[in-house]
């Protein structure tokens, strides 16, 4: 028989859980309404679909969104009905792309779903106008802002041409680990590639210890292990290393070989976003970085594409 104390305890527990349940339910309904509103503003022509003869509602149909996002129609319908279902970050990413969400809308989508956006941040609170001005002021020296998982959040014009034409790289691929393991031009620009790979993987493992449950980190690791056997081999060694200042050598396609000293300038008390600077280690490298900066100002497409 249930005692009065047990009944009271159960009631107290249920009452304590009620606000959280109500908050979750509210988010689901907000998510459903947001998805409907975004779906209704997209025309079939915008996503390459024929308009058809008769459409009872504006915008895309639910089944069209589901098809374009590679998810089940029933599942997507439940999502718009505010059903209590689990939604993965991969599906949220697909929906954001299908519905052509901008950066603010995408962040809102993930927040309503209670998920962390796995893609590199194109907007970061640390990237202030003053910091962008500072990136320009250190030119002709290359500089960028990275977070602890090597996403490139901002960069100056010299850095944009240092290892490849970074402006041509999709925002979701602007990650130094992804580029150094999978982008041929970026890889060929690193003189000591094997050592660089080992140190980057070891530093990434050390940083990841504090982010093991975060979707963005897990998706980056999965992508690296899937796309690069070389990374898998190095990762499985379980090496770790901390941040350090060191000398690097790059083989630039426009100005030739440059030797620089790498310095991290941390932007917060925690090891999160940092400004990475490359200062020339010798006079010849200084002159070549100045030349590279001039090329960047003129537009690299109008200049020679190789340097012997």
N, C-alpha and C positions, 0 to 999 in steps of 0.2 A: 504494500500500500504506500502510496506517495505521501510523505510527510508534509506538513505545512512549510517547514524550512526548505525542502526540496522544491516545492511549488513556487515559493518566493524567489529562490535562486534562479529557477528557470525563467520566471517572469522578468527578473532583473536582467538576465542575459539577453533575452529577446528584446527588451526595451533598449538596451545598450547597442544592440546590433541594428535596430530599426533605422537610426539616422544614416548609417552607412548604406543600408539597403535602399533607402529613399534616394540618397545621393547617386547611387549607381543607376537606379531606375530613371532618374531625371536626366543623367548623361546619355542613357540609351535613347530616350525620346528626343533629346537635343540632336544626337547623332543622326537619328532617322530623319528628322526634319531638315537637317543640314544637307544630307545626301539627296533628299528629294528636291530641295531648292537648287542644288548644283546640277542635278540631272536635267531639270526642266529648262535650264538656261542654255544647254548645249544643243545645237541644231544637228540633225543627221549629217548635213553637208560638212560640218566642221570635223567630223571623225571619218569621213569618206564613205558614208552610207547614203543610199538613195532615200529621198524624202518619202516616197510612196504616195498613194492616192489619198488615203484617209488616215488622219491621226486625231484621236480624240483628245489627247493632251499635248501640251507644248513640250519641246525638247525630245530627249531620248526616252525610249521605253525601258522598263526594268530589265527585260531580257537582253536588250542591246547593251546596256551597261555591263551585265553579267558576262555576255559573250566577249566584249572588248577587254574585260578585266580577267578573263579565264577563270571565272568562278561559277558555281552552280546558280541557276535562276532561282530555285527555291531558297537557297541560302541567302542570296542577296535580297530577296523579297522579305525574308525574316528580319534581315538587318534593317530594312526600311520600316518594318512593323515594330521595331524596338523590342524584338525577342531577346531573351537572355542567352546569347550565343557567344562563343569565343571567336575572336577575329585576330588573325596573325598580322604581323607587321608587313609581311610580303603582300598580303591581300590589300592592306591599307595603301601601300605604295602603288599597287596596280590601280586601285580606285582613284587615287590622287592624279595619276597620269591620265586615265581615261576621262576624268571630269575636268581636266585642264586647270587644276587648282594652282593658284600662285603661292608664294612662300608663306604668307600669312594664313591663307585658307588651309594649306597643307598642315601647318603647325596646329591649327584649330582642330582639324580632323583627328590627328593623333592624340591630342589632348582629350577630346571627347571620348575616344576609344580607350583611354587610359594606357596608351602605349608610347614608347620612345621611338622617334623617327630614326631609322638606321642609316640614312644617307648623310653625307657630309653636310654640315650646316653652311648654307650660303649666306645666312645672316646670323651674326653672333654678337651678343652684347659687348664683348671685348673689342670689336672692330668699330671703334668710334671714328668720327671725322679727323680728330687729332692724331689718332694712330695711323690712319691712311696718309695724312700729311707727313708724319714721321717716316713712313716707308719711302715716300718720295724724296725726303730730305737726305736720306742716307745714300741715294744714288750718286755716283754710278755703281756703288756696291750693291750686289744682289741681296734682297731681304724679303722675307715672307712671314706670315703668322700661321702657326700650326697648332693643333691641339694635341693632346697626349696620345691619340691614336693615329697621328700623322696626316690627318685631313688638312689640306691647304686652304685656309680661310680667307686670306688676302695676300697680295704680293705686289712688288713694284715692277717696273718695266724691264729692268735688267734681269731680274729673276725669271721673268716670263720667257726669256730666250736662253737661259743658262743651260738647261738640259734638254729642252724641246720647246716647241711653240705651245706654251701652256694655255694660251687663249683658245687654241683649237681643241683642247681636251674637254670632254663633257664634265660639268660640275661634279657629277657623282663619281667620276674617276680621278678627281684631283686629290689623290692620296699618295704620299711618297712611297708607302709600301706597295700599293697596287702598281704604281708606275715603275718602280725599280725592279719588280719581279715580272711584269707583263708587257711593258711598253718598250719596244725595241730601240727607239731613238733615245729615250731616257736611259736605258741600260747601257747603250754604247757610249754615252757621255760620261759615265762613271769609270774612272781609271782603275780603281781597286774595287771591282764589283763584288768579288767573293767576300772580302773582308767587310765591305759595307753591308752586304746581305746578312752576314752573321751578327754584326753589331745591332742592326735595326731590328732583327727578329728577337734578339735577346733583350733589347730595350722595350720592345712591344710586350713581351711576356712579363717583364717586371711591372710595367704599367697596368697590364690587364688584370693583375691580381686583385686590384681594387674595383674591378668592373666586370667580374665574371658573369653576373646575372643580367647585364645590360644588353638588349637586343642589338644595338648598333655595333658593339664590340664582337658579339657572337657572329653576326652576319659578315663582318669584315674578315674574321678568322676563317669562317667557312668558305668565303670567296677565295681567299688566298690559298687555302689547302686544296680547293677544287681546281683552281686555274694554274697552280704552280707546283709541280713535283719537287722543284728545288726548294721552295719554301717548306713543304711538308717534311723534307729530309732535315732541314735545319731546325725547324720547330720541334721535331721529335727528340732533339738533343737536350731540351729543357735548360738551355743556357739563359742566364739573366745577367744584365749589366745596367748600371745607372747612367744618368746623363753626364756628359763630360764635354769639355772643349777639345777639339782636335783639328788637325790639318787634313784638308781634302784636296784631291786633284780631279779636275774635270776636263773633258775633251770637247770643246765647244765647236759646233759646226761652222760658225762664222769667224771666230778669231783664234781658234786653236786651243792649246793647252793652257789652263790657268790653275794656279795653286792658291788656295784660300784657307783662312782660319775660321772655323765654324764656332759661333758663340750663340748660346741661348739666353735670351732676356725674358724672364718669367713675368707675366702680366698680372698674376694673382698670387696670393700666399700659397695656394695649393699648386701642385704640378699639373696645371691644366694648359690653357693657351700660353704660347710663348712666341716671342719675336725671334726669328732665326736670321742671323746676319753672316755674310761671308766677306771678310776683309782680305785684301790681297796680301800674300805672304812675301812678295818680292816686287820689284819695280816693273819687270816685264808683265807680270799678272795685272798690276795696276793699270798699265797702259792698255792691255787687252780688254779689261773690264770697261774702261772709258770708251774704247772703240765699240764694244758691244752695246753700251748705253746709247751711243750715237746711232747705231743701227736700229735699235728699238725705237728711238725718237723718229727716225726717218720712215720706219716701216720695213720690217725684215723681208717682206715679199718683193721689195724693189732692189734687194741686195743679193750678192752671191750666196749660193746655198751650201757651199762647202769651203773648207780651208785646209790646204795641204801643209 
